[in-house]
Amino acid sequence: MFTRTESFQSFLRLYPVVSVIVGIHLFFWLLFQIPLPSIQISLRLLEGYNTGIAYGEYWRLITPIFLHISFGHVFFNTISLILFAPALERFLKKTKFIILYVGAGIIANIATFLFEPLQYVHIGASGAIFGLFGTYLFMVYFRKGTIDKANSQIIISILVIGLIMTFLNTNINVIAHIFGFIGGFILAPLFIKKRTHFVHETTYTSTRSSTPFQWKLGKWTFKGVFWVIFFMIILIGVLSRFL
């Protein structure tokens, strides 16, 4: 469910929304690297600046979702998006996925505005990404049958690690993490109806015809253990760099 085996061209074709969001991440990160005052001033108008929001600059509730300054920030947020978002895009389809992802990010930014001081400034996709985690948790407990047992256990493990890292690391917008997660959880029932079959079945198979969305439950293999370790390392890196 969270492994990426597609080619670059296949990824673009299968997950167009995720691909566009990744492109936006990289585009704005590159702009932040250009040391021209006019560009930097323009970019500052897109940050999540609470004072600006208080004076009616409501676009600041949306634009911070796509902004990153440091390489580590954009790299790990984008990696988390590539790992965790494609399955939901395929399941929800384009429009519903966009509404869910951006909606969770907006809820996270509204909460940041309400609970943080007026001088608070923030950027980053972490609120929206935690919204994906909230959606997955809703599916695990309230839409049984949409995710199989093996993937449910992975999702719960990711959430536990994510919450722990949220409170252990500095320079993190804790409010955005928590309310992004809540946002994804409360928006999920608007788009995800009950199903009677598994959406994803984690499984090992040795045939070349298998795809990321057609696995069968089976015994752990060296490859499976490798991917679990890989995801844990990536996840720790991701969550330790979220704003």
C-alpha positions in Angstrom: 0.0 0.0 0.0 2.8 2.4 0.8 5.5 0.9 -1.5 6.2 2.7 -4.8 7.2 0.4 -7.6 6.0 2.5 -10.5 8.2 4.1 -13.1 8.3 7.9 -13.2 5.9 8.0 -16.2 3.5 5.5 -14.5 3.5 7.5 -11.3 2.6 10.7 -13.2 -0.2 8.9 -15.0 -1.6 7.0 -12.0 -1.4 9.9 -9.4 -1.7 13.2 -11.3 -2.8 15.2 -8.3 0.1 14.0 -6.1 2.5 14.7 -9.0 1.2 18.3 -9.3 1.5 18.9 -5.6 5.1 17.6 -5.6 5.8 19.9 -8.5 4.4 22.9 -6.6 6.6 22.0 -3.6 9.7 22.0 -5.7 8.7 25.1 -7.6 8.3 27.3 -4.5 11.3 25.8 -2.8 13.4 26.8 -5.8 11.9 30.3 -5.7 13.0 30.6 -2.0 16.5 29.9 -3.1 16.7 32.9 -5.5 18.2 35.8 -3.5 16.2 38.6 -5.1 14.4 40.9 -2.7 11.3 41.2 -5.0 10.8 37.4 -5.0 11.5 37.0 -1.3 9.0 39.7 -0.5 6.4 38.1 -2.7 6.9 34.8 -1.1 6.5 36.2 2.4 3.0 37.2 1.3 2.2 33.6 1.0 3.4 32.4 4.5 1.0 31.5 7.3 1.4 34.8 9.1 -1.3 35.2 11.8 -1.3 38.9 11.8 -1.9 39.0 8.1 -4.8 36.6 8.5 -6.2 38.8 11.2 -6.2 41.7 8.8 -8.1 39.8 6.1 -5.3 38.0 4.2 -7.3 34.7 4.2 -5.2 33.2 1.3 -2.6 32.6 4.0 -4.8 29.8 5.3 -4.1 27.9 2.0 -0.8 28.9 0.5 1.5 27.8 3.4 0.5 24.2 2.7 2.7 24.3 -0.4 5.7 26.3 0.8 9.0 25.0 2.1 12.3 26.8 2.5 15.0 24.4 3.5 16.0 21.4 1.5 15.4 19.0 4.3 11.9 20.4 4.9 10.8 20.1 1.2 12.6 16.7 0.8 11.0 14.9 3.7 7.6 16.4 3.3 7.6 15.5 -0.3 8.8 12.0 0.4 6.0 11.5 2.9 3.5 12.8 0.3 4.8 10.3 -2.3 4.6 7.4 0.2 1.3 8.1 1.8 -0.9 10.0 -0.6 -1.1 7.9 -3.8 -3.3 5.2 -2.3 -5.9 7.7 -1.2 -5.8 9.5 -4.6 -6.6 6.3 -6.4 -9.3 5.4 -3.8 -11.0 8.8 -3.6 -10.3 10.1 -7.2 -9.0 13.5 -8.0 -11.6 16.0 -6.8 -12.4 14.3 -3.5 -8.7 13.8 -2.7 -7.9 17.5 -3.4 -10.8 18.6 -1.1 -9.7 16.3 1.6 -6.0 17.1 1.4 -6.4 20.9 1.1 -9.3 20.9 3.6 -7.2 19.2 6.3 -4.4 21.7 5.7 -6.8 24.6 6.0 -8.3 23.2 9.2 -4.7 22.9 10.6 -3.9 26.5 9.6 -7.2 27.9 11.1 -6.3 26.1 14.4 -2.8 27.6 14.2 -4.3 31.0 13.8 -6.7 30.5 16.7 -4.2 29.0 19.2 -0.9 30.6 18.3 0.0 34.3 18.9 -0.4 36.9 16.1 3.3 37.1 15.4 3.4 33.4 14.6 4.6 32.5 11.1 4.6 29.0 9.7 4.8 27.1 6.4 4.8 23.4 5.4 2.6 20.6 4.3 2.6 18.7 7.6 -1.0 19.7 8.5 -2.3 18.3 5.3 -0.2 15.2 5.5 -1.4 14.5 9.0 -4.9 14.8 7.5 -4.1 11.8 5.4 -3.1 9.9 8.5 -6.4 10.9 10.1 -8.3 9.7 7.1 -6.5 6.3 7.2 -7.4 6.0 10.9 -11.0 6.6 10.1 -10.9 3.9 7.5 -9.3 1.4 9.8 -12.0 1.8 12.6 -15.1 3.0 10.8 -14.8 1.6 7.3 -13.7 -1.9 8.0 -13.1 -3.8 4.7 -11.5 -0.8 2.9 -8.1 -1.7 4.3 -6.9 -5.1 5.3 -5.5 -6.1 8.7 -1.8 -6.0 7.7 -2.0 -2.4 6.4 -4.2 -1.4 9.3 -1.4 -2.4 11.7 1.1 -0.4 9.7 -1.1 2.7 9.7 -1.6 2.5 13.5 2.2 2.1 14.0 2.8 5.2 11.8 0.3 7.2 13.8 1.8 6.3 17.1 5.3 7.2 15.9 4.0 10.4 14.4 2.4 11.6 17.6 5.4 10.7 19.7 7.7 12.6 17.3 5.4 15.6 17.2 5.9 16.2 20.9 9.5 15.2 21.2 11.0 17.4 18.4 11.4 21.2 18.5 10.5 23.7 15.8 7.3 21.8 15.1 3.9 23.3 14.6 2.2 20.9 17.1 -1.2 22.6 16.6 -1.0 21.9 12.8 -0.2 18.3 13.3 -3.0 17.6 15.8 -5.7 19.6 14.0 -4.6 18.4 10.5 -5.0 14.9 11.8 -8.4 15.8 13.3 -9.4 17.5 10.1 -8.6 14.5 8.0 -10.6 12.3 10.4 -13.7 14.4 10.4 -13.7 15.0 6.6 -13.2 11.4 5.8 -16.8 10.2 6.3 -18.0 12.8 3.8 -16.2 11.0 1.0 -15.6 7.4 2.1 -18.6 5.2 2.2 -18.9 1.6 3.4 -17.4 -1.0 1.2 -17.6 -4.8 1.4 -14.1 -5.7 0.0 -10.5 -4.8 0.7 -9.2 -1.8 -1.2 -5.6 -2.9 -0.5 -4.4 -6.3 0.4 -0.8 -6.6 1.4 0.7 -9.7 0.0 3.8 -11.4 -1.2 3.9 -12.8 -4.7 6.8 -13.8 -6.9 5.0 -13.0 -10.2 5.9 -10.0 -12.3 2.2 -9.3 -13.0 1.6 -8.1 -9.5 1.0 -4.3 -8.9 1.2 -2.0 -5.8 -2.6 -2.4 -5.5 -2.9 -6.2 -5.9 -0.9 -7.9 -3.2 -1.9 -11.1 -1.3 -1.5 -11.8 2.4 1.5 -14.0 3.0 4.5 -14.6 5.1 7.1 -12.0 5.9 10.0 -12.1 3.5 13.4 -10.3 3.5 11.9 -7.8 1.1 9.0 -7.2 3.4 11.2 -6.6 6.4 13.4 -4.3 4.3 10.5 -2.1 3.4 9.3 -1.9 7.0 12.7 -0.8 8.2 12.9 1.6 5.3 9.5 3.2 6.1 10.4 3.6 9.7 13.7 5.4 8.9 12.0 7.7 6.4 9.1 8.4 8.8 11.4 9.4 11.6 13.2 11.7 9.3 10.0 13.1 8.0 8.4 13.8 11.4 11.6 15.2 12.9 11.7 17.9 10.2 8.0 19.0 10.1 7.2 22.5 11.0 
